[in-house]
Amino acid sequence: MRGTPAPADVDTVLGYAWAVMTPSASSSRAHAEPSTRPLPADDPELLGLDLRELRRHWAATAARAPMTAAAMTGADRRAQALGIPGAQLMEHAGVAVAAAARALAIDTGRWGRGPIVILAGPGNNGGDGLVAARHLAAAGSKVVIALVASAARPVTPDAARNWDRVVRDDRITIVHTPVARDVALLGHGIEKAAVIVDALLGTGVRGPLREPIRSAVELINRARGEMVPVLAVDAPTAIDLTSGDPSDPAVRADLTITFHRPKTGLATRNGKALAGRILVAPIGIPQEADRG
């Protein structure tokens, strides 16, 4: 798993990583309840794990019952009403994204071969990507963030606070792509990226995508066609997390990291086909907030 397979072997490498994850290969610690493990932002092991180890690490979270997008939104809001700050939930999610991106790059032999390119939308999905950027840079990766939005900064409070942190981090390259032409310029040399992170949109996408998100989705799919591995945050952009139905166009990912519980849409035929392999990371939503 630590070798350097050719880029064309992405599917083979990921398939192997999942195939070897048998119950006999994991310890009782690997299947411990999430409450016995640190949450991602408090877990010193996390950014040292490969894909196989991450899947084992979060096995108990992945074994939870699937939930819809609306149920996840409700759980998030109730957690905040119980006193858990949204910024804390975002930090845990972003660290989990960073761990998954690093593991994907290492397991496909691309870590250090190019930058990790994070396409961040204007909302909290993009905010998760901004948190991931900080932690990936701290782990030694070159990181490029593209803010794919007409606004000059994210529009949600938690994402905006993380934006203010990354713009002061001289380890991270930041570009703003408010229109399709700027996205096209970003695409020049995109095949040199180690991994593309799709942090454009979360849930609730309806109908055809608008610019500049549409061009960003097309850029991600073109990069994947050139064998750049794609990691989707929560869901591939334009996939309904409840039904699995895609809008037009939709991201096709090699790996998707979703949070708290599996999602019903990612278990459907369309969802599985577009999400690729799936990791489910805990982010600290308590049981009393989880009704859906």
C-alpha angles and dihedrals in degrees: 000000000000094000128102109254119183116268090250088065095067094112092044093050093048092046091052092048090057097039095057093053097101124158091244091058094059130075127228086258090062091059096042118130113270090246089069092056130067115255114251099269090049096043113101092187098056103087090049096059128099124219094271091051093046091053091052091044091058098033094120092053091049090051093062120107114274119255136200126248091255091052090051092050089050093049091050092051094046091049089055091046087055090057104268107131118233088229089061092051089049092050092054091046093048094049089051089052090051091051092049093047092049092047092049091051093047096044091051094045094247103110108123093008094100143339125297103240116209117195104201125192124209098264140060093294087062089045090060087054092051091054089048090053093059093050095044090051090050088052090057104262126134105241132197120190119197113193102211101197141098090237119079093234137018117288102219119079098237094046091046091054090052090047089057088054098049095046088061093050109095091194090071127072113216128195130176118220107184096159137036093256091060091050089053090054090051088055094065104108094001089139087073092066117111092215135352116222115206104210095148107114136359124198133338102049111160128183129343117345121252128223136306090020092054093057090045091055090049089049091052092050092047091051090050088052086059089054099260107145115240125213116194121206113226091332137353107273112271096021115121106232092210102045103017090230114147128223120215116301108013133184118253108210134194092208133015125196115200128176143243097348137008114272125237093226093057090056094059124094093256093042094051092047094052101035098054113195115001133218122188114205127192116235102181104270104155124231093248090060093051111087103135 
